[in-house]
Amino acid sequence: MEAINPPRTLYVRYGKRLLDLAIAVPLALLLSPLMLVVAIVVRWRLGAPVLFRQDRIGKDDRHFRLAKFRTMTDRRDASGALLPDGDRLTPLGLFLRKTSLDELPQLWNVLRGDMSLIGPRPLLVEYLPRYNARQRCRHKVMPGITGLAQVAGRNLLSWEARFEHDVTYVREIGPALDCR
């Protein structure tokens, strides 16, 4: 099987991170009032914690804590197990997800260097053993808040199609693709 690696360009090595910071810093400042309002509404309607944090896989298989606004309750059944996601998702949570407002705290992940604005979406840690070598190449670049799979259809795509978009991104990463 062919080795899939990102191109070794100045953009990939330095420019992408500088562009992420040049966009994420002003964006975080500009959106901070909106994030404050969302945080207050989440706290009022869903309680604490306001943020949902989850371990994800980043570049070079490094684990990091992804942050999102909370969209579900902690409701449990009689035995103490969490109810299925569909039973815990609130109307507020559904609105936050549809508008992607729940993703805004990921700007913090970009500022910290865990993520990029654009790249393959970071998946759960437990999925890592399921990847084949081709799919695993997605971890040769920084994961992103958005990427080719999101633009091409998000959750409407099959897992195989999402992975193919991720492989394409790794192979063709560059400023033109990021702008597209």
N, C-alpha and C positions, 0 to 999 in steps of 0.2 A: 504494500500500500504506500502511496506517495506521502512524503512528509509535507505537511502543510504548515508553513510558517509565515508570519507577517513580513512584509518587505522591510529591509533595514534602511529606512530613510530618516532624514533629519526630522521630518514631521512625526513619524512614529516614535522616535527616540526622545524628542524634546518638545516639538511644536504642539503636539496634541495636548500635553499637560498644560502648557502655557495658554493655549486657547481655552481649555476647560476652566482654568482660573480666571482668565480675562472675561469669560461669560458668566461663570458661576458666582463670583464675588458680587458684581453689581446686581445679578438676578436675585441672589439671596437677600441683598439689602432692599431691593425694590419689592420683593414678595414677602418680606418679613411682616408687614401689617396684615396681609392676608393669612399668613401662617399663624399669626397670633389669634386672629378671629377663629380660624378653623380649630386651633388648639382649645380655645375657650368653649366652643360649641361641642367639641368631642368630650371635653371634661364634664360639661353640664349634662349632656345626653347619655354618655357611656361611662362616665366616671374615670377613675385613674386605673392604670396609667394612660396618658394621652397618646404616647408613642408605642407602637408595636415593633419589637426588635427581634430579628431572626438571623441565625447564622447562615451565611451563604458562601459560595465558592467564588474567589476572585482570580486575579492573574496569578499564574504559576501555582494553582491549586491552593492558594492562601485563603484561610477562613477569615471572614470579617462579619461584623454585625450590621445588617441592613436596617435602616429606620424608615418607618412609614407611620402615618396617622392611623390610629386604631379604628377599625370598621366593624368589629364584632363584639358581642357581649361574651362574658365568661360563663354563660348558662351551662349547667351540668344536669345529667340525669340522676335518678335516685341512687345509683351506685357511685356517683361522684365523677364519672367520665364526662368530658366535654361533649356537648351535643354536636351533631354534624354542622359543618360550616353554614349550610343553607338555613339552618334553624337559628343560627346565632347572628347572621348578617342582618343589620338593621336598615331601615329606609335611609337614614343618614349615611350609613356605611356604603350602601348601594350608590347613593348620589356621589359620595367622595370617590368611589372607584370609577364610576362612569365618566366623571370629569377629570380623573387622574389627580385630584387634589390630595389624595392620600399619599402620593408619591413625592410631594414637595420636600419632606425631610431628607430625602436622598441627596439633596444639594449639599447637606452636611457630609455625606459619604464622599461626594466629589471633592469638596474642600479638603477633607482628610487624606485624600489620595487612595481611597478604597475603590472608587468607581470613577468612570468618565461620564460625560454627558451622553456620548454615543458609543455603543458597543453591544455585544451580546448580553441579554438580560441575565443577571446572576441567578443561578438555580440553587435549590436546596442542597445541603451537604450530603444528605442520604442518597441523592441521585448519582453521585460521583462514580460509585462502582458499576453502575449500569452503562456508562458511556463506552463506546468502542473507540479505537485510536483516532478515527476521523472526527468523531464528535468531541473528543477531549481537546482537540486543538483550539476550541473556543476559549480555553484558559491560557492561551499564549498572548492574549491582549486583555486590557482592562475591561471589566464588564461595564455596561452603560445603563443609564436611566431609560434610554430608548435605543432602538437599533433597527436593522433591516427587517427583522421578523415582525416588529411592532408596526412598522410602516406598511408592510406587505399584507397585514391581516390579523395581527395579534393572536388572540385565542381562537380565531376561526381556522388557523393553520394546524395541520397535524404536527406532531412532535418531529417527525422526519423532515418536514418542510422547514420548520423553525431551525433545526440543526443545519440544514443546507444553507439557509440564509446566514447563519453564524459562521460557517466555513467560508462562504463567499466573502464575508466581512473580513475575516482574518487574512485571507489571501490577497484582498484588494484594498485594505485599509489605506486611507489617504484623505487629504483635505476635500477633494471633489466628492468622494463617497460620503464623507461626513456631512457635507453641505446638502447632498441629495437626501 
